[in-house]
Amino acid sequence: MLAGFTAILGKLIQLNEAVLTSYRMLLSAVILGAFLLYKKQLQKLSWKNTLRLFGIGAIISLHWVTFYGSIKYSNVSVSVTCLSTIGFFTSFFEPLIMRRKVDFVEVFLGILAIAGVYLIFNFYPEYKMGIIFGIISAMLACIFPILNKKLVEDFPPNTVTLYEMSGGFIALGFILPVYLHFFPAAYFLPTYSDWLWLIILAGVCTVFAFNLSLNALKHISAFTTNLTYNFEPVYSIILAFIIFKENKFLGPEFYFGFTLILLAVTLQMMRVYQEKKTRKL
């Protein structure tokens, strides 16, 4: 639900997607750093582990830049629907990174979600750029939970989040000039309303939600975590329909594609539940 509200905030904040992400990561790092300092839980890591977490933070920053770019170049409903392809990419990347066999059922469910996105892409060419951004965002989004799964076993989730937000902000410092050359920003300093939404985005939808996600990785696979995030479009689309009236711009093809995505998510959840039930027996 928190992830679903993130897209709404991305629409409300008028900053360029790359500038928006920079502020989000900076505020998240400051908020979490201050909290850990107050609790005396600030943990210093070795250079090797710091660089590992900074690298993952860079991937997260690019994911958010492309995600918000997708919203800016299409709309909330189309953008969050593109995230359904996370399951497809995870079904290939997770076995490669974790060195396990490819699960062809996961591949099938991922392809089912891809089919839903393709249907939307085919019928809404005016959102082409936004959909391309959304697909890139989904590909990047599937990687960092897989990498984080290894790290949450060694470090507290708050520490992982702090270092990744800091690393992502630093990485954007190098990426921003190049990105803004191709996708210029109208302005750089947030308005009063931008600041309000940014603080909510950083404190609630980033620090708090990110820690929930990292804790979940201790109990379930990265694939299941990512596929669960496919419920994000449900919450985002409902909110987008209420707040931005986006239902006026979407036809039956969108809803059919969205149904395919929900089917993929439902089948995976049923599969995971059945596997756990079998183990107990």
ABEGO torsion letter per residue (X at the ends): XAAAAAAAAAAABABBAAAAAAAAAAAAAAAAAAAAAAAGABBBBBAAAAAAAAAAAAAAAAAAAAAAAAAAABBAAAAAAAAAAAAAAAAAAAAAAAGBBBBAAAAAAAAAAAAAAAAAAAABAAAAAAAAAAAAAAAAAAAAAAAAAAAAAABBAAAAAAAAAAAAAAAAAAAAAAAAAABBBABABBBAAAAAAAAAAAAAAAAAAAAAAAAAAAABBAAAAAAAAAAAAAAAAAAAAAAAGAAAABBAAAAAAAAAAAAAAAAAAAAAAAAAAAAAX
